[in-house]
């Protein structure tokens, strides 16, 4: 088994298509910044009405701003199309893919 060396990242601050420019990708990790209100981030395969493959709930931060780092086990979650993210009361999301 070899190692994957071409891991890249994409930062998003609003809901929409990620625009990573590859037809197929594996999301390997997610870093998100959340605020004083609980929120979530959803990753869909195939656009805004596509299949939700990842959903992460973020608790409210007692300090006003918090962050979370989620490492996805194995080879990550595979997306056959450009991942579409929905940010709900989340300041920003950076995801790592390959």
C-alpha positions as CSV (number, residue, x, y, z in Angstrom):
1,X,0.0,0.0,0.0
2,X,1.4,3.4,-1.0
3,X,1.0,6.8,0.5
4,X,-0.9,9.6,-1.2
5,X,1.2,12.6,-1.6
6,X,-1.1,14.9,-3.6
7,X,-3.4,16.0,-0.7
8,X,-4.7,19.5,-1.2
9,X,-6.9,21.8,0.8
10,X,-9.9,24.2,0.1
11,X,-11.2,26.9,2.4
12,X,-14.8,28.0,2.2
13,X,-16.7,30.7,4.0
14,X,-20.1,30.4,2.4
15,X,-22.5,27.7,1.1
16,X,-21.8,26.5,-2.4
17,X,-19.9,24.2,-4.8
18,X,-16.3,23.8,-3.7
19,X,-14.9,24.2,-7.2
20,X,-11.9,22.0,-6.6
21,X,-11.7,21.1,-10.3
22,X,-11.4,17.4,-10.0
23,X,-14.2,14.9,-11.0
24,X,-13.5,12.6,-8.1
25,X,-12.0,13.2,-4.7
26,X,-11.7,11.7,-1.2
27,X,-12.3,14.1,1.7
28,X,-9.7,13.1,4.3
29,X,-10.1,15.8,7.0
30,X,-12.2,18.8,7.9
31,X,-11.3,21.9,10.0
32,X,-14.1,24.2,10.9
33,X,-14.4,27.5,12.8
34,X,-17.7,28.0,14.6
35,X,-19.2,30.8,16.7
36,X,-21.3,31.3,19.8
37,X,-24.3,29.6,18.1
38,X,-24.4,25.9,17.4
39,X,-24.1,25.1,13.7
40,X,-23.2,22.4,11.2
41,X,-21.5,21.7,7.9
42,X,-22.9,19.3,5.3
43,X,-21.0,17.8,2.3
44,X,-23.1,16.6,-0.6
45,X,-22.1,14.7,-3.7
46,X,-23.7,16.0,-6.8
47,X,-24.8,19.6,-6.0
48,X,-27.1,21.2,-3.6
49,X,-29.8,18.5,-4.0
50,X,-27.2,15.6,-4.1
51,X,-26.6,12.9,-1.5
52,X,-25.3,14.0,1.8
53,X,-22.2,12.0,2.6
54,X,-20.8,14.0,5.6
55,X,-22.5,16.0,8.2
56,X,-20.7,17.5,11.2
57,X,-22.5,19.3,14.0
58,X,-20.6,22.1,15.8
59,X,-21.5,22.9,19.4
60,X,-21.9,26.5,20.4
61,X,-18.6,28.0,21.7
62,X,-18.7,29.5,25.2
63,X,-15.9,31.9,24.2
64,X,-17.6,33.2,21.1
65,X,-15.3,31.4,18.6
66,X,-14.3,27.7,18.6
67,X,-12.7,25.3,16.2
68,X,-12.8,21.6,15.4
69,X,-10.6,19.2,13.5
70,X,-12.1,16.0,12.2
71,X,-9.8,13.3,10.7
72,X,-11.8,10.9,8.5
73,X,-10.6,7.3,9.0
74,X,-9.3,5.0,6.3
75,X,-9.0,6.5,2.8
76,X,-11.6,9.2,3.5
77,X,-15.0,9.7,2.0
78,X,-15.1,9.5,-1.8
79,X,-17.1,12.1,-3.8
80,X,-17.9,11.3,-7.5
81,X,-18.6,14.9,-8.2
82,X,-17.5,18.3,-6.9
83,X,-18.4,18.4,-3.2
84,X,-21.2,20.9,-2.3
85,X,-20.9,22.4,1.2
86,X,-23.7,23.9,3.2
87,X,-22.5,26.0,6.1
88,X,-25.0,26.7,8.8
89,X,-23.8,29.3,11.4
90,X,-20.2,28.2,10.8
91,X,-17.6,30.9,10.0
92,X,-15.4,28.8,7.8
93,X,-14.5,25.3,6.7
94,X,-11.2,24.0,5.4
95,X,-11.3,20.5,4.0
96,X,-8.4,18.3,2.9
97,X,-8.9,16.1,-0.1
98,X,-6.9,13.9,-2.6
